[in-house]
Amino acid sequence: MSEQESYCAAQCKKERLLLSGNEAVALAACHAGIALAAAYPGTPSTEIMEEIAVLGGPSQWSPNEKVAYEVALGAAFAGARAMVAMKHVGLNVAADPLFTSTYTGVSGALVVVSADDPGMASSQNEQDNRRYAVAAGIPMLEPSDSQEAYDFTFLAIELSERWRIPVMLRITTRVCHAKASVCPHAKPDTPTAAHFEHDIKGRVMIPGYARPAHKRLRAKLAEILAWNEASGPNREIEGSPSLGIVSAGIAYVHAREAAPDASFLKLGMTYPLPLERIRAFVQTVGRCVVIEENDPYLVDAIRAAGINVEGKADMYRFDELNVGRVRRILDNDLSPEFVAPPGKPPQLCPGCPHRTVLSVLSRLDCIIAGDIGCYTLAVLPPIEAMDTCVCMGASVGLGLGMRHVLPRDEAKRVVSVIGDSTFVHSGITGMVEMIYNPPKTGHVLLILDNGTTAMTGLQEHPGTGRNLKHEPTGRLIVEELARTLGIKRVHVIDPTASVPAFQKLMEETLASEELAVIVTRKPCSLAAKKIEAYEQAARMCNG
């Protein structure tokens, strides 16, 4: 037994922790000496940054995922170990730097945590971010439980430093939030100190430098594929030769319970995909089934290589898998699935200021371009006051688009509604569009400022004036930004102080046919006491 193996065995006997996948990633990041971790909060990945902060690590909230990715990439350019984390749709926002960063590579390490949400527990779509790995050319690891979330974080750093390339750690809601036993077996690392070295041709992606960079990327991926085929984090579990199962991530855990006697090829690195190892495994079993959630990513790639495997019926493409659904897949059961009775739908909290705002807009028969946040719940009965919800920040552009083309009487009723955190995330450019291409009927933008990022658990953002650790920092004042951009009608109001006064303000701004920004400022009832405590602590420090 090697020194490292002896240490691991001793550590496992001494310390075994019950951790969620998010907590395990955070612990590994701290043990690995991550120098900088950045994110924008989004379920199911939010707790990673919060746990890093609890453990004393260097984590921070960024205005959005693109900025978070660029901050982490800058740290990795400087030779440090860095991490960026986001939910699946957040990677859409960060896609621009993602695709080019695989060309530039890194000098240190960059771990890109993408947390997918099969079943859309808290998301507006069910996209499968494994597709991003192929499109961007980023190596991808998929842990199936908390222990692997811990282990694969270290492996991602190792691979990133070895091949000087970002590495994706793709996890899903069930892995993020389910708790499992973890042995933190690795010795805490002392990484090399950050140091910048000029590499103009490697970092400045003008076409003349990007073309050879693309060739270097493909050469790296070929080397990583060879490593994955020979010694990647993939393992075979011997069982009955009559049934073989190829799987990865949480789907593997369900499949092991559904068919404990089967032979398994569990994949840990799913891009570049070890197709020759899969081919060899398939030849050892009579029937081989690929078990995976959401898209047929694995089965498509395996079949494209001429390997005969079975996939799941299209009806199983939706929602999370579980043991029962895997058994149905293995039995080729296409009968209708049991549909659980609907539970009580989520609602806005009693006394929530958003309830007042949206109720007034409903009474005024407004056409409401909505956004992502607590206020989206106003689409449900009894308020039913939301006409669109597409993605973060879309309310402004969608509202402007409708104002441009609708008949005047309808256009005058269009209102864009966005939360304070979402506005900072991706609404500012919409406000710029508003003043650059103003509709003939003007426009009304409501920024619902409740002093927190409430939907994901009361996190801070640049508009609160406090950082991830709730310490004072610079603050973006949205009404001052609006005035700076030249918007003359800018109002700040507590909508709950006087509902008639708020309704009158709405009527006046809608009738004005001018550009108007209304900031409805009232702290979230769940966060109010905490905000007061943070502000009191800041006053004491300054006093």
SULCORRA-V319646 format. One line per field, one symbol per residue. phi: phi as a letter, one per 20 degrees, with the letter a starting at -180 (. if undefined). psi: psi as a letter, one per 20 degrees, with the letter a starting at -180 (. if undefined). A space follows every 50 residues. Layout:
phi: ???
psi: ???
This chain:
phi: .ffffffffffffebcdecfffffffffgffemgebccadfafddgffff fgfgeneedbedgbfffgfffffffffeneeccccafgfffffefffgfe ffffmcedbcddeddecgnlfbbebcfdffffgffemdgcdcfdbfffgf ffffffffffffdlbfcedeccgffgdfebfcefeefgedffffbecfbf feddefgfeffffffffffffffffffffebfecbddfbfffcdcdbbmf ffffffffcfefecdeedddbfefffffgffffecfccdedbemfeffff ffffendecedefffefemfebffffffffeledfgefdfffefffcffg nfffgffffffffelfedeebergfffffegeelcadbbdagnfgfffff gfffdfggffgfefcecbeffffffbefffffgfeecfffemacdddeed maeffdpmeebgeemcegemefbfcedffffffffofeecccbefefbfg fffffffffffflcfbcdeedbggffdgfffffffffffffee
psi: prgghggggghhhhopqoqrgghggggggghikphppqrppppkigiggg hgghjjrnqqprhrhgggghghhgghhjjrpqqpqqrgihhghjhghghh hhgharhdqopooooqmpilhlrirkqojhhhgggilpqpqnqiahghhg ghgghggghghgjlqqppoorrghhghqqrppomiqppqnrqqqppppmg hiiomqhhhhghhhhhghgghgghggghggkrlqqqopbpihpqpprrbh hggghhhhmhirqqopphojpqpmhhhgghghiiqgppppoqqcqlgghg hghhjkpoqqaqqhhjiqrqragghghgghjkojqpqpoqqpapqqqqqp jphhggghgghghjlqoooaapahihiihqqiglmphqogrpiihggggg ghhhiqqghghiippppqrgghghgkighhhghghgmpqhjaqppponoj jrnhhjklrrriihjqahjkqqaqppohhhgghhijphnpqpqoiihogh gggggggghhhhkrpqpoooopqphhighggggghghghhhi.
